[in-house]
Amino acid sequence: MPLLALGLNHQTAPVALREKLAIAPGVLADALRELAAQPGVVEAALLSTCNRTEIYCHVEAGAERMPEHWLAQFGQLRPDQLGAYLYRHRDDAAARHLFRVATGLDSMVLGEPQILGQVKEAWQAARQHGVLKTPLDRLFQQTFAVAKRARTDTRIGAHPVSVAFAAVRLAQRVFSALDQATVLLIGAGDTIELAARHLADHRVKRLLVANRTLEHAQTLASRFGGIALPLDELERHLPDADIVLSATASRDPILRRDMMKNALRQRRHRPMFLLDLAVPRDIEPSIAELDDVFLYSVDDLEQVIDENRRSRREAADQAEAIIALQVEHYMAWWRASGEQDTLRRLRQRSESTRDAVLARASDLLTQGKTPQQALEYLAHTLTNKLLHAPSANLRQAAMQGDRDLMQAAARLFDTDSDALPDAEPHDAQHPPQTRRTG
């Protein structure tokens, strides 16, 4: 049964497609249950961030395309509309991909720390909703250990540059003097909090924080000397903003074209810099068509982030070496767990055969047969039943010249040994009693 990782990210798909497949926290539980209910899906986890939507799952043989079909259905797309943008990894490649994602090696910002927390949230959600079993659960737990080791043993996490930092750096290029700018932040999550911290370091002239839950906006604004606004007052304060950064979990746009046209009119067309860090997007894309507006999405941060990526390449190579070794360790456990399943099935089948033969031997006693006759039946029948399938397969192997199977059987059953096994293993503390003769 293969282990799969599939999805799309900032490297393979534009934001317009990623936002169709973004899985909001409010629908995550239903999405997990629907995915796990697909034919052949044994266990699954979903990871959805502004830069990626991914499925990690364990499926039965022949069901490899079911997760992909489900993802297309979730985004209300045909499979052919999605297929060209997807990456697909199997078994060891799937494990390697998750390790790289959690370590920040697959991020837009190389080594960014936020993704590890998002992977942990995906794991916790899958556990909470009962769609995770031992193989995938173990993979995620090993993932966290790998990410921790990579950050401890290399400099991949040194001087982390977040998407929020890159956003502020881009704003600084447009408005060289941030201390003269009024900045409006929409949202109150981790990305906005990081942006607020960087903006406070640059001593922006005025910081406004708007959020649907006013209490959250007040908490954030008070930490960085800003002013909190309820989201329904956004349009009234929009003309004051030179820079707008938005990152919410809204399924619908927060800033509409008509709102922006009114704001520009009140500003007498002084330019505004808008940066939309949300997926799905918070700012209507058509706003970019208006004069005096500079609108950027999260995909436009590549140039700023490339500078960081070059400086971390050596640390990334060291982290890749750690990941390669840990992939081998996980796959060794994966293969061994599959063999354990074979051993369990072999033992269950043998015990079932034993119980059936023992029941028949007991029936013989109740029918008046002597104990000796019942024992002979038990020994003869049990031997024949347990050896029937191996004997038939070995005869077939001999006829086909399959020496590998014949040699494996000789090693497995130790046919070269002259020693006979004891009927009962001896307890070292209670050796067998010596019989006395008269």
Secondary structure, DSSP 8 states (H G I E B T S, - for coil): --EEEEEEETTTS-HHHHHHH---HHHHHHHHHHHHTSTTEEEEEEEE-SSEEEEEEEE-TT-TTHHHHHHHHHTT--HHHHGGG-EEEETHHHHHHHHHHHHTTTSSSTT-SHHHHHHHHHHHHHHHTT---HHHHHHHHHHHHHHHHHHHHSSTTSS---HHHHHHHHHHHHSS-GGG-EEEEE--SHHHHHHHHHHHHTT-SEEEEEESSHHHHHHHHHHTT-EEEEGGGHHHHGGG-SEEEE----SS-SB-HHHHHHHHHHTTT--EEEEE--SS-SB-GGGGGSTTEEEEEGGGGHHHHHHHHHHTHHHHHHHHHHHHHHHHHHHHHHHHHHHHHHHHHHHHHHHHHHHHHHHHHHHHHHTT--HHHHHHHHHHHHHHHHHHHHHHHHHHHHHHT-HHHHHHHHHHHTTT------SS--BTTB--------
